[in-house]
Amino acid sequence: MTTMVSARTVFSSPIHFLAFGLGSGLAPKAPGTFGTLAAIPIYLIMAQWSLSTYLWVVLCAFVLGVWVCGRSAQLLGEHDYGGIVWDEFVGFWITMIAAPAGGGWEILGGFILFRFFDIVKPWPIKWVDRQLPGGLGIMLDDVLAGVMAWVSLQLLAYLILAS
C-alpha cells in the first residue's frame, strides 16, 4: 500500500530530501519525470567540468544514492517508493556523459531516451528492478536505463553529426 509522503517529511530529513531529488519527487503525478527534469539544471553545471570530474561526481552520486535511497525506502516502509527519484538524477547524468554540444537537442534527446528506457524497462532493466533489493536495486535499474540511453544518444549524435 502506497501512502502519501508529506512535504514536511521530505524537507525535514536530509535523507528524504536527497532521495526525493531535492523535493522534485513530491510531484503528485509522474515524479520520475519531474525528478529527471530537476536533474537538468545540475547537469548544465556538471557539463562544464572535465570528463574525469564529471565521472567522479556521477560515481559518488551513485554510491550516495545506494545508501540514501535504500535508507529512505526503509524509513518509509516501501521498496522504491515512487517519490524516490535520486536514481533518476544519476540515470540522467549517466545518459549525458560526454554528450555532444548541439544547442539543446542533446538534452532533449537524452531526457526522452532516458525516460523511455526507465519507463519501458527492457531486459535486463526489468529483471534488476524486480530482483535486487534495497538501495542497490533502486539505483541499478536507472543506471542501466542511463547506460542504454547513453548508447542511444551517442549513436544518434554520430548519425546526425556524420551526415
C-alpha positions, -999 to 999 in steps of 0.1 A, spaced: 0 0 0 14 34 -10 10 62 15 15 98 6 47 113 19 43 149 31 65 178 21 72 183 58 87 147 59 108 153 29 121 188 37 128 180 74 150 149 67 183 152 47 179 115 37 144 120 23 154 154 8 182 138 -13 162 106 -21 133 127 -32 155 146 -56 157 179 -37 119 177 -33 111 170 -70 98 136 -62 69 152 -43 51 158 -77 17 141 -74 19 127 -110 50 114 -128 75 120 -101 102 102 -121 97 127 -150 99 156 -126 130 141 -110 147 139 -143 137 174 -152 152 186 -118 184 169 -127 189 190 -159 200 223 -142 226 204 -122 237 186 -154 242 221 -170 267 229 -143 283 195 -144 287 197 -182 312 224 -178 336 201 -159 363 179 -172 351 144 -181 371 128 -153 355 152 -127 320 146 -142 325 108 -140 338 110 -104 308 130 -93 284 106 -110 301 77 -93 299 94 -59 262 103 -66 256 66 -73 273 54 -42 255 80 -21 222 71 -38 225 34 -29 226 43 7 202 73 7 175 57 -15 178 24 5 175 42 38 146 64 26 127 34 14 134 16 46 121 46 67 90 48 45 85 10 47 82 7 10 107 -5 -16 113 20 -44 86 44 -34 76 65 -65 88 97 -50 123 84 -45 139 100 -76 176 104 -68 181 73 -91 166 94 -120 191 121 -113 220 97 -116 205 78 -145 201 111 -165 236 122 -157 248 88 -170 228 94 -202 246 127 -206 282 115 -202 303 132 -229 271 144 -246 279 163 -278 272 200 -277 243 206 -300 224 236 -290 200 218 -267 189 188 -288 212 166 -268 195 175 -236 160 169 -250 172 137 -267 188 125 -235 157 133 -215 134 114 -239 157 84 -243 163 81 -205 126 84 -197 118 58 -224 142 32 -211 133 40 -175 95 36 -182 96 7 -206 123 -12 -187 136 -36 -214 156 -66 -203 178 -65 -181 164 -34 -165 131 -50 -156 149 -80 -141 172 -59 -120 142 -38 -109 124 -69 -96 153 -89 -83 177 -66 -65 165 -54 -31 174 -22 -12 192 8 -24 212 -11 -50 181 -23 -67 166 12 -66 196 27 -82 208 0 -106 177 -2 -128 181 36 -135 218 32 -141 211 5 -167 184 28 -183 210 56 -183 236 33 -200 211 23 -227 200 59 -232 237 69 -233 245 44 -261 214 55 -280 223 92 -276 258 87 -287 246 67 -317 222 94 -326 249 121 -323 272 101 -345 245 97 -372 234 133 -370 270 147 -370 282 123 -397 255 133 -421 
